């Protein structure tokens, strides 16, 4: 009761999806702060072994609904089972990944339970909130942080009155980290009602075809990212040469993608992918809130910009004020020289 619950998705390999492991890591932190347990809900066919892999991430109890009717591609049966589980267990916080499944499932749950839901959070914290009108203070509530108003501001959203407090979180913004390889939790079987039969037959999947992803920069340890300040698609070729030289990948801002400088699969930010590389080199990037939301958790950030007051410089570890087309060739020359 009053614990933190994470809805864990099963990927195409039958394992727990990375976004769910990230949420378990964050959920463990939140549960520790609140002095409560971390719980997980795992649903599908033959998912008990997958649920047991959650223990190292600090999961105390894994509620497992193991039934062939709970296909990972049909959210209606999941909705029926999960909403009932939440009503019975009464967690104070429920977290979902902001995936196609989470974005479908979470609003249905929130509507049925008549509680709040914040979508696409980039940060979650436990804190206090004072209602300006009533002067009432709420302690130990979930502060749900995300870009708002087109990404022009960072908003903190709270649900002080209703429970559970629910949020979806974008993949990559939370760190996936094992708490203790020997940590042991328990499996709590969840009974799947026979009434799912009719709902399960509402949609029948005849065939699934998944196009192989040609570009994937999410796991890159070094990213050389370009913005609209690169000027042209031809100038972006320099970033590709530089990235190839140092063993990195190329990323881009939305403005650069919209201008046709780079492929959409390389877009980083609120409307693109979220990355956490060891080194992020921002070239000709002003640093709009939307872009920073997708890369500000990078371990080391280098900014190359002609504007010393560019917003990106505020979060950069190192700032180089200069023309990218001059600085990058100098970088490449020095790198090649030191390799010899």
C-alpha positions, 0 to 999 in steps of 0.5 A: 500500500502507498508504494511506488509501482512501475509498469514494465514492458516486455520487448520483442526478445521477451525481456524487460524493455530498457525504458522500464529498467530506467524507471525501476532505477528511478523508482527505487530512488523515489521509494527510498526517499519515501520509505516505501517499497518498489513494485513492478507490474509485468504482463504477458506470456511466460514472463516470470523469468523476465520479472525476476531480472528486475530484482537487481534494480531494487524491485521488492515485489513483481506482480506477474500476470502470466497469460497468453491473452496478455500480448504486449501489442494489445493494451486493452487486456493490460488496461483491465488487469493493471487498473484492477491491480492499482485499485487493489494495491493503492500505490501512491506513484505509478510510472510508465515509459513514454512509449507507444504502449505507455502513451496508450495505456497510461491515459486510460488508467488515469481516466478510469481512476480519475487521477492526474497524469503528466506526460513525457517527463524528463525528471522526477523528484520528491518534494513539497508544494504549497498551494498559493490559494489555500496556503496548504502545504503538501509534503513528500509528493511527486514533482513531475518535471517536463518542458512546456509551452512548446519547450520554452519553459521547464514546468513542475507539475504536481497532483496533490489531491488525487492518488495515484500520482502518475507520469510517463517518462521518455526513454533515455532521460533516466539512468539505468543502474543496478542497485545490487546484483544479489538483491532479492524480491518476490513474485506475486502472481496476479489472477487474470479474469476470464472476462478478458476473452471478449476484449482479447478478440477485439483486435487480431494481429495477423502479421508484424513487420519491423523495419530494421533501424538504419540509424541508432544514436541512443547508445553512442558514447561520443556524439558530434551534434550540429545545429542550424548554425552549421549553415548547410548540408555540405557543412554537416559532412565535416561533422560526419568526418570528425565523428568517424575519426574519433569513433562517434556518431552524428546528431542534430537539432530539430532546426538542422533536420527541418532545414534538410541538413541531416536525417530525422533519425539523428534528431536529438531533443524533446521531439527526437531521441534522448541521449546520455553519451560520455562526450557530447560536442555541440557544433553551432547549436544555440541550445533551445530548451527543447534540444537541451532536454534530450542531451543535458545528462551527457557526462561531458559537454563541449560547445563550439559557437560564435556566440559566447552568450548562447544558452548551450554554454550554460550547461557546457563543461567547456566552451569554445568561442569560434567558427565551427568550420575553423575549429573542427579542422583544427581538432581533426589535425591535432587528433591525427597528429597525436595518434602517431 
